[in-house]
C-alpha cells in the first residue's frame, strides 16, 4: 500500500514537471480568478457563498475526515440553533450543510469509481440506499415538472446520504470512529442544557400567542424558530436512540450501572420539556425491541424493566396532558380524532391515517403509473408549492414521510426505502449472532431498536426527508453500521479481540 502511494506521488510530480500540464493549470487559474471576480461584483451573498464553498470544498476533498467533522458539528450543533440567535444566517448555513453532504456523496462515488476494491463487503442495505437515490433521480427526470421542484426535492431527500456512503466506502480507522461516537454522545448530553435554556428564555415570550403549544419550540440543538415550533420530536427520537445504545451496552456488561444512571439522568429530562406525545409510544417500543430476548430467558428481569418503561411513558404523558387547561378525557379524544379518525391535523384536511387512505383513493391501482412510480420528488412538498399541492391545497398530502414517498415515488420508491430498513435489520441480526465482541453485539441490537423507532417516525413526521439534523442521525447510524459490517466480514478482522475504539471512560460506552 505504502509502496503504491510512493509510486503515485512520483508519477504526480513528473506530471507537474511537464510544461503542458503547467500551462493548463496556469490557464485554469486565470479563468477561475476571472470567474471569482465576476462572482464578487454581483454582491449576491448566495453566489459568493457558493464560490467560497467551491474553493473550500476543493481543499477539503483531500481531507474526508475533516469533511465528516464539519458536517457533524455544523449539522448537529449549529444549524438548528441559528434561527434563535442569527436568523438571517440560518438558511445560508443550512444550504452550506447540504452542500457538504453532497460533496461527501460525490467523494464516495468517486472513491468506488476509481478504487473498485472499496466496494468489497458492502452490505446490501447500502446498495439499496444507492439504488433508491438513482431511482429517485431517473424517475423524477422522466416526470419532469420544473427545475426548482426537481432540485429542491433531491436536495431535501438526499442531502445527508453522502455521510452514509462515505462511512461505508472510505477506510476510516477505529480512532476516527471512536471520536465520532464520543462526539455524538456529547451532542446527546448537550440537549439538556440547550432545552432548559429554550424553555426558560424563549418559551415565555410565546405563551401569549401559542399558549401551552409554545413548548413545541423546545428542541435542543435540533432546530427551533423564534416565532414558535421546532423539531422537538426529532430531539426526543435522537435521545431515545441514544438511550437504546446505553442500555444495550449495560446489558452486555460493558457499561457500569453507575455510568448508566448518570447518562440516563441527563438524557431523560429533555423528554419532559417539550410536548411530543409520541414519546409515550417510542419509549416502550424501544424497550420491547431491546429486551425482546429476555422475555423467554429472564422474564422477571424483562417484566421489571418493561413496567419501568411504561411508568416513565405514563409519567411523561401525564405531564404533557397537565400542561393544557382542557380536561384529560377531552385531550385524549382529540388525540384519537386527529391521528386515527377524520379530524385534520394542524388545520389541514388530512391526518396521519387519512393521509394514507387519501393517497390510495387518488393514486390507487386505477391510476397505475402514479401508483407504481409516483409523481416525482418535490411534487407533494407544501412549503415549496409542489405541483400536487396546488391540486390539493391545504390537504397536507406530505404530512408524513410515508405519504410523501408514496406521492413522490410511488410504491416502487416506498418499497426501496423500506427495504433499507429490512436489510439493515438482517445485517444486524447476522452480526449479532456471529460476533464475539460484546460492544458489537450491543450496537447490533441497538441499531435494530433505532430502526423500529425510525420506522415509527416515518408514519409520524416527514422530517426524515427534510430536516438535516435527524437525517444526519439516520445516515450516520446506517453509515456506522455499514462500517461495522465491512469490518466484520473482512478477512483481516476475523478473530480480532475488542479494540480500543469500542471503549469510553466509565465502563466502555462508545
Residue pairs with C-beta under 8 A, 6 or more apart in sequence:
15 21
16 22
35 51
36 51
36 55
39 47
39 48
39 50
39 51
40 48
40 51
42 48
45 92
46 92
46 95
49 92
49 95
49 96
50 99
53 96
53 99
57 99
57 100
57 103
60 66
60 67
60 70
60 103
61 67
61 103
61 107
64 104
64 107
64 166
64 170
64 172
65 172
65 176
67 100
67 103
67 104
67 107
67 166
68 104
68 163
68 166
68 167
68 172
68 176
68 180
69 180
70 100
71 97
71 100
71 101
71 104
71 160
71 163
71 472
72 180
72 183
72 184
72 472
72 476
73 183
74 93
74 96
74 97
74 100
75 97
75 100
75 160
75 468
75 469
75 472
76 184
76 187
76 221
76 469
76 472
76 473
77 187
77 190
77 221
78 93
79 90
79 93
79 94
79 97
79 223
79 468
79 469
80 219
80 220
80 221
80 222
80 223
80 224
80 231
80 469
81 194
81 221
81 224
82 89
82 90
82 93
83 90
83 223
83 224
83 225
83 226
84 198
84 202
84 224
84 225
84 226
87 226
94 468
97 159
97 468
98 155
98 159
98 468
100 162
101 158
101 159
101 160
101 161
101 162
101 163
101 468
102 155
102 158
102 159
102 162
103 162
104 162
104 163
104 165
104 166
105 158
105 161
105 162
105 165
105 166
106 162
107 162
107 166
107 170
108 162
108 165
108 166
108 168
108 169
108 170
109 165
111 118
111 166
111 169
111 170
112 118
112 119
112 169
118 169
118 170
118 171
119 169
120 486
120 490
121 485
121 486
121 489
121 490
122 168
122 169
122 482
122 486
123 168
123 423
123 424
123 427
123 481
123 482
123 485
123 486
124 423
124 426
124 427
125 419
125 420
125 421
125 423
125 424
125 427
125 478
125 482
126 164
126 165
126 168
126 478
126 482
128 416
128 419
128 420
128 423
129 161
129 164
129 165
129 420
129 478
130 165
131 416
132 413
132 416
132 417
132 420
133 158
133 161
135 409
135 412
135 413
135 416
136 153
136 154
136 157
136 158
136 377
136 408
136 409
136 413
137 154
139 373
139 374
139 376
139 377
139 409
139 410
139 412
139 413
140 150
140 153
140 154
140 376
140 377
140 378
140 408
141 150
143 373
143 374
143 375
143 376
143 379
144 150
144 376
145 376
145 378
145 379
145 387
146 387
148 384
149 376
149 377
149 378
149 379
149 381
149 384
149 386
149 387
150 376
150 377
150 378
152 378
152 381
152 384
153 376
153 377
153 378
153 379
153 381
153 386
153 408
154 377
154 378
156 377
156 378
156 381
156 465
156 466
157 377
157 465
159 468
159 471
160 468
160 471
160 472
160 474
160 475
161 475
162 475
163 472
163 475
163 476
163 479
164 475
164 476
164 478
164 479
164 482
165 479
166 479
167 476
167 479
167 480
167 482
167 483
168 479
168 482
168 483
168 486
172 483
174 499
174 500
174 501
175 500
175 501
177 480
177 483
177 501
178 500
178 501
178 502
178 510
180 476
180 480
181 480
181 501
181 504
181 510
182 504
182 510
184 242
184 476
185 242
185 263
185 504
185 509
187 221
188 238
188 239
188 242
188 266
188 267
189 263
189 266
189 267
190 220
190 221
191 220
191 221
191 222
191 235
191 238
191 239
191 267
191 270
192 220
192 266
192 267
192 269
192 270
194 220
194 221
195 218
195 219
195 220
195 235
195 269
195 270
195 273
195 274
196 273
198 217
198 218
198 219
198 220
198 224
199 215
199 218
199 273
202 217
202 224
202 226
203 214
203 215
203 217
203 218
204 214
206 214
206 217
206 227
206 228
207 214
209 228
210 216
210 228
212 275
212 323
212 324
212 325
213 228
213 275
214 228
215 232
215 273
215 274
215 275
215 323
216 228
216 229
216 230
216 232
216 274
216 275
217 224
217 225
217 228
217 229
217 230
217 232
218 224
218 230
218 232
218 270
218 273
218 274
219 230
219 231
219 232
219 234
219 235
219 274
220 235
220 270
221 235
221 469
222 230
222 231
222 232
222 234
222 235
222 238
222 467
222 469
222 470
223 230
223 231
223 234
223 467
223 469
224 230
224 231
230 274
231 463
231 467
231 469
231 470
232 274
232 275
232 276
233 274
233 276
233 278
233 457
233 460
233 461
233 463
234 461
234 463
234 467
234 469
234 470
235 270
235 274
236 270
236 271
236 274
236 276
236 278
236 279
236 282
237 282
237 453
237 454
237 457
237 470
237 473
238 469
238 470
238 473
239 267
239 268
239 270
239 271
240 271
240 279
240 282
240 283
240 286
240 453
241 286
241 446
241 449
241 450
241 453
241 473
241 477
242 267
243 264
243 267
243 268
243 286
244 286
244 289
244 290
244 446
244 449
244 450
244 453
245 442
245 443
245 446
245 509
246 255
246 260
246 263
246 264
246 267
246 509
247 260
247 290
247 446
248 290
248 442
248 443
248 445
248 446
248 449
249 255
249 439
249 442
249 446
249 507
249 508
249 509
249 510
250 256
250 257
250 260
251 290
251 291
251 442
251 445
252 438
252 439
252 441
252 442
253 438
254 438
254 439
254 442
254 502
254 503
254 507
254 508
254 509
255 506
255 507
255 508
255 509
256 506
256 507
258 506
258 507
259 506
259 507
259 509
260 507
262 506
263 509
268 312
271 279
271 283
271 316
272 316
272 319
275 320
275 323
277 317
277 320
277 335
278 456
278 457
278 460
279 313
279 316
279 317
280 313
280 314
280 316
280 317
281 313
281 456
282 453
282 456
283 309
283 312
283 313
283 316
284 306
284 309
284 310
284 313
285 452
285 453
285 456
286 309
286 449
286 452
286 453
287 305
287 306
287 309
288 306
289 445
289 448
289 449
289 452
290 445
290 446
290 449
291 302
291 305
291 306
294 301
294 302
294 305
295 302
321 328
321 331
321 332
324 331
326 334
334 343
337 343
338 344
338 345
338 351
339 345
339 351
339 352
339 353
340 351
340 352
340 353
341 351
341 353
342 351
342 354
343 351
344 350
344 351
344 354
344 396
345 351
345 352
345 396
345 399
346 396
347 394
348 394
348 395
348 396
348 399
349 394
349 395
349 396
350 358
350 395
350 396
350 397
350 399
351 399
352 399
352 400
352 459
352 460
355 396
355 397
355 399
355 400
355 403
356 402
356 403
356 406
358 395
358 397
359 397
359 403
359 406
359 407
362 392
363 370
363 371
363 374
363 406
363 407
363 410
364 371
365 371
370 410
371 410
371 411
372 410
372 411
372 412
373 409
373 410
373 412
373 413
374 405
374 406
374 407
374 408
374 409
374 410
374 412
374 413
375 387
375 388
375 407
375 408
375 410
376 408
376 409
377 408
377 409
378 384
378 386
378 408
379 386
379 387
379 388
379 389
379 407
379 408
380 386
380 388
380 389
380 397
380 398
380 403
380 404
380 407
380 408
381 389
381 398
381 404
382 389
382 396
382 397
382 398
386 398
388 397
388 407
389 395
389 397
389 398
397 403
397 404
397 407
398 404
398 407
398 462
399 462
400 458
400 459
400 460
400 461
400 462
401 457
401 458
401 459
401 461
401 462
401 463
401 464
401 465
402 414
402 458
402 459
403 462
404 462
404 465
405 413
405 414
405 417
405 465
406 413
406 414
409 416
409 417
420 478
421 451
421 454
421 455
424 447
424 451
424 478
424 481
425 448
425 451
427 481
427 485
428 444
428 445
428 447
428 448
428 451
428 481
429 444
429 448
431 440
431 441
431 444
431 484
431 485
431 488
432 440
432 441
432 444
432 445
434 488
435 441
435 444
435 488
437 496
437 497
437 498
437 502
438 498
439 498
439 502
439 503
439 508
439 510
440 484
440 488
440 502
443 481
443 484
447 477
447 481
450 477
454 464
454 474
457 463
457 464
458 464
463 470
463 471
464 470
464 471
464 474
465 471
487 493
501 510
502 508
502 510
503 510
504 510
